[in-house]
Amino acid sequence: MILVRARFLNQITIVAALAVVLVCGGTAAAQQPAPQTLYMVSVGISQYQNPGMNLQSAAKDAVDIAETFRAQKGKLFNNVSVTTLINNQATAGSINQALGQLRTKTNPYDYVIVYLAGHGDCNASGEFYFNAHDFNPFQKESTTVSWRQMQQALSGMPGKVIVILDSCRSGAVGHSDLIVLSSAMAHQNAGESAANGFFTQALVEGLSGKADVNKNGIITLAEINLYVSERVEQLSFGKQQMATVMPPNTPNSLPLASVTTPGATVVTNSSPATIQPVPPVVNSVPAANPQPDFPSSGPLARPQRVW
């Protein structure tokens, strides 16, 4: 009787152990990383409420960079979700609303990229701000998106957050806990052609494969920084340099794009490249119609190939 009772207790113990394993297994499965998604807000303003501020290619830049990242669906990302705001869609209110909505969507395994192309400037204290479509110099607080507002919306957000600014003086953002790629230094204007801004042209080229220095099929943060730095200097004849902000512990090997086909074997670089200062590039073959020095792009002056 005692032996039978012991066997019965052992069976209960085994069943209980199996139940724990099943429950734990189910919990573990439920806690697996969600599919990696890129959430992007892409803003480009070529046509302003004040026509004297109009630009050539900023709106097209926002579309082109959005399409470049959309092409990463099924490659680097399982899914890509893009909100595009062009010209009169890109008021200060709508931009801030789009930034605010990002936090409700992301998890730690996602990427967030915010891209802004259009006029930019600095206030009296040196803080960068982006001029929205409805920019009014007498109502800057409500018609611009300041760097402070961007940081408040994006800082501490789950996932990898990258801000890309193709605007004059965007390098003024300075230190940040966000990864920031800026088209020009704090004292510089940003040039454009009828096709694209110089900075965005370089980004699209690099992300499409030209930045893949080690030919492993993955474009990393270090590689895009190196390629775009050199390319912007070439396109601007040395008059424009990009600026990069990288928070501590940001890996240089952070992937930004894949140029391999789905299912292809990717060779991992065991020693990721480091970002080095880029010397001025001498363009040995001058392009046709070289750019003059970029004039200032004051908020009410008609800019000439500058932002």
Rosetta blueprint (number, residue, H / E / L):
1 M L
2 I H
3 L H
4 V H
5 R H
6 A H
7 R H
8 F H
9 L H
10 N H
11 Q H
12 I H
13 T H
14 I H
15 V H
16 A H
17 A H
18 L H
19 A H
20 V H
21 V H
22 L H
23 V H
24 C H
25 G H
26 G H
27 T H
28 A H
29 A H
30 A H
31 Q L
32 Q L
33 P L
34 A L
35 P L
36 Q L
37 T E
38 L E
39 Y E
40 M E
41 V E
42 S E
43 V E
44 G E
45 I L
46 S L
47 Q L
48 Y L
49 Q L
50 N L
51 P H
52 G H
53 M H
54 N L
55 L L
56 Q L
57 S L
58 A H
59 A H
60 K H
61 D H
62 A H
63 V H
64 D H
65 I H
66 A H
67 E H
68 T H
69 F H
70 R H
71 A L
72 Q L
73 K E
74 G L
75 K L
76 L L
77 F E
78 N L
79 N E
80 V E
81 S E
82 V E
83 T E
84 T E
85 L E
86 I E
87 N H
88 N H
89 Q H
90 A L
91 T L
92 A H
93 G H
94 S H
95 I H
96 N H
97 Q H
98 A H
99 L H
100 G H
101 Q H
102 L H
103 R L
104 T L
105 K L
106 T L
107 N L
108 P L
109 Y L
110 D L
111 Y E
112 V E
113 I E
114 V E
115 Y E
116 L E
117 A E
118 G L
119 H L
120 G E
121 D E
122 C E
123 N L
124 A L
125 S L
126 G L
127 E L
128 F E
129 Y E
130 F E
131 N E
132 A L
133 H L
134 D L
135 F L
136 N L
137 P L
138 F L
139 Q L
140 K H
141 E H
142 S H
143 T H
144 T E
145 V E
146 S E
147 W H
148 R H
149 Q H
150 M H
151 Q H
152 Q H
153 A H
154 L H
155 S L
156 G L
157 M L
158 P L
159 G L
160 K E
161 V E
162 I E
163 V E
164 I E
165 L E
166 D E
167 S L
168 C L
169 R L
170 S H
171 G H
172 A H
173 V H
174 G L
175 H L
176 S L
177 D L
178 L L
179 I E
180 V E
181 L E
182 S E
183 S L
184 A L
185 M L
186 A L
187 H L
188 Q L
189 N L
190 A L
191 G E
192 E E
193 S L
194 A L
195 A L
196 N L
197 G E
198 F H
199 F H
200 T H
201 Q H
202 A H
203 L H
204 V H
205 E H
206 G H
207 L H
208 S H
209 G H
210 K H
211 A L
212 D L
213 V L
214 N L
215 K L
216 N L
217 G L
218 I E
219 I E
220 T E
221 L H
222 A H
223 E H
224 I H
225 N H
226 L H
227 Y H
228 V H
229 S H
230 E H
231 R H
232 V H
233 E H
234 Q H
235 L H
236 S L
237 F L
238 G L
239 K L
240 Q L
241 Q L
242 M L
243 A E
244 T E
245 V E
246 M L
247 P L
248 P L
249 N L
250 T L
251 P L
252 N L
253 S L
254 L L
255 P E
256 L E
257 A E
258 S E
259 V L
260 T L
261 T L
262 P L
263 G L
264 A L
265 T L
266 V L
267 V L
268 T L
269 N L
270 S L
271 S L
272 P L
273 A L
274 T L
275 I L
276 Q L
277 P L
278 V L
279 P L
280 P L
281 V L
282 V L
283 N L
284 S L
285 V L
286 P L
287 A L
288 A L
289 N L
290 P L
291 Q L
292 P L
293 D L
294 F L
295 P L
296 S L
297 S L
298 G L
299 P L
300 L L
301 A L
302 R L
303 P L
304 Q L
305 R L
306 V E
307 W L
